[in-house]
Amino acid sequence: MAILTKSEILERIESGNLSFAPSLDSFQLQMHAVDLRLGFTFLVPKSWRLTDNGREAISIDPLKGHGSEYFDVIELEQGQYFELLPEEYVLVSTFETISVPNDLMAVLYPRSSVNRKGLSVDLTGIIDSGYQGPLTLPIRNNTRSQVIRLHPGERFCQLVFEELATPVKQVKKSRWHQKDVVDKGKKEKSNEMKLVFSGDLKKLKKDHPVR
């Protein structure tokens, strides 16, 4: 696989093969990467809820997933900021949505300036070929005493694009909304985790071979 350079990224954007919405600005395009900006939507995990039985701690069951009811959704306005408390963890959407063609994949990395602040972007991984939508960034304040201020619009992570040896089958396009941030892949995960929890890994391998 070959990593795209600035000129190759620009060529694909100009041809409509690779797209960002809103479009990139001059600060975002690097020599062989694209910086993405923080969006305005922050999801803060809830630690408890009020039920008929009283105040109950919220626990996440990997089999059931963790839906949007487990988060407080905060939508900031222009000029507002978000203060991330020491050792706090949140989910943040990127400001830009992205559309990746079927002959590319992307790898997400945090910017070095983000790491120096004491932050970690836990989702450093692959952006699938054919993906469309914003990215969801799990962010953690690794410090024990410092509050770190996050500003929507600041450049926060980098995408490196790699060409595939052969194009892959285009995935079904879908519309994104907030609920997708935490509910994506819930059915597939449930089928897998039922077998994991039962300990029957032989059945998992037998029933779900690579085709």
N, C-alpha and C positions, 0 to 999 in steps of 0.2 A: 504494500500500500504506500502511496505517495501523499505527503502532507501538502495541502494547498498553500501557496504563497499569496501575498497581498494582491498581486496583479491577477492571479487566477481566481481569487475570491471575487474581485471586482468584475471580472469578465462574466462569471456566473450570475452575479446580481444584476448586471446590466441586461443579460439575456433573459432574465426571469427564471432561470434554472434554480437559483437559491434566493430565498426572499426573507426579509425581516419587516415587521410592521410594529411600530412606525419604522421608517427607513433609518439606516445607520447615519451617524454624524461623523465628522472628520476625526473626532477623538477616539472613536471605537475601533477603527480598522488598524491593526498592527501588521508587522512584517509577515507573520504567518499565523495570525489568530484574530479573533473578533472579541472585543470586550462587550459584555452585556450589562445593562443597568438594572438596579433594583426597582421593583414595581411599588405600588401603593398598597397592596394587599398583604397583610400579615396574619398568620394563623397561630394563636397562642394556645398550647395544650392546657386543657382544664384538669385540675387535680381532684375535684369533687363535684357532686351534683346533689340536688335535693329531691328525694323520692318520698313515697308514702311511708317508708320506714324511717325516714330522717335523712341526715347528711351522710352520704356514702362516698367513700373514696372511689375514684375512677381507675379501673384496671383495664388494660388492653389485652384482649384475647386474640392471639395470632390467627386462630381459626376463623373468627368472626370479622377480622379486620378492624380498622379504626376509622369510622366514618366522620363526617363533618360535625356531628353532634358532640364530638370529643374536643372541639376547638372553639375558642372565641375568635371571631373574624373581625379584624380591625382594618377599616378602609381609611387611609389617611388622605387629607386634602393637600392641595398645592402649598408648599412652604412648611408643612408639618414634618416632624421627625419622629423616630421610634427609638426609645432608650432601652437597650437590651441589658438586663440585669446580670450580675455575676452568676455564672454557671447556668444561665437560662438558655432554653432551646426554643426556637420558633421555626415556622415555615414561611417563606417569602416567595412570591411569584416574581419573575423577571418582568421588566417593563415591556420588553420586546417579545413578540411571538415570532416563531421561526418556522420555516417550511424547508425540510431537508429532502433533496431529490433521492431517487432510488439507487444512485451510483455513488453516494457519499454516506459517511457516518461522521459523527463528531465526538470528541472527548472533552469533558468539562473539567476545568481546573480553577481553583481560586486564584485571584491575583495575589502577588507576593505582599502587596501593601495591606491586604486583608489579613493575612497571617500575622504580620507584624503588629497588628492592633490587638492580637490575642483572640481573634475569631477563627473558627474553623467552618468550612463548608463541607458538610459530611457527604453530600452527593457529588463525589468526583468520579464520574463514570461515563458510560457510553450513551450517546443520544442516537437512537436507532435511525437507520435509513428510512425515509418516508414519514418521519415524525412531523406533526404540525401542531403548533400551540406554544404557549409560554413554558418556561422551565420552572420547576418548584425547587427552591434551594433550602435545605435544612441547615440552619445556622445556629451555632453555639458560641456563647461567650465563655471562653476557657479560663478567664481570670476569676479570682476569688473575692476581689474587692472593688474592681473598677466597673463602672457603668459605661457602656460603649454606645454612642449615638449613631444610628443608621439613618441615612437620608435617601428617600426615594429619588432615583435618578443618578445616584453615584455609580460609577463603574465598579463592578463587584467580582465578576468571574470572567473567564476566558473560554472560548470555544476554539478548538483546533480541529480542522476538517481533514479527513483522510479519504482518498479515492479507493473504491472497492475494485478488486480485480475483475469482477463481473457484477452487473446490476442485480439487485434482488427484487423479488415480487413486491409491488407497491402495496403497502398496508392500507386498510380501509380508513378513509379520512373521517375525522370526527370533530364535532364542535366542542370547545372547552368551556367549562364554567367552574366556579369555585369548588363544587362538590367533587369534581374529578380529581382535585389535588390529593384527596385522601382515599377516595373510593376506587381509583383506577386499578384494574386487575383483580378485583375482589373475588370474582367467581373462580378464576384460574387458581388463585392462591388458596381458596377454600378447598378445592379438589385435591391439591397437593398436600396441604397441611393435615387433612383428615388421615391420610396415609402416614404422614410423618408422625403424628401423635399416636397412631396405633402401633408404630414401630415396624410396620410391614413394608420395608423398603424393597423387598423382592417384588411385591405386587406393584409398587410404584413404578419400578423399572419395566415390569412386564406390561402393565396397562398403558404406559405412556412412553413408548419407544420413539426414537428420533426417526422421522419418516423422510 
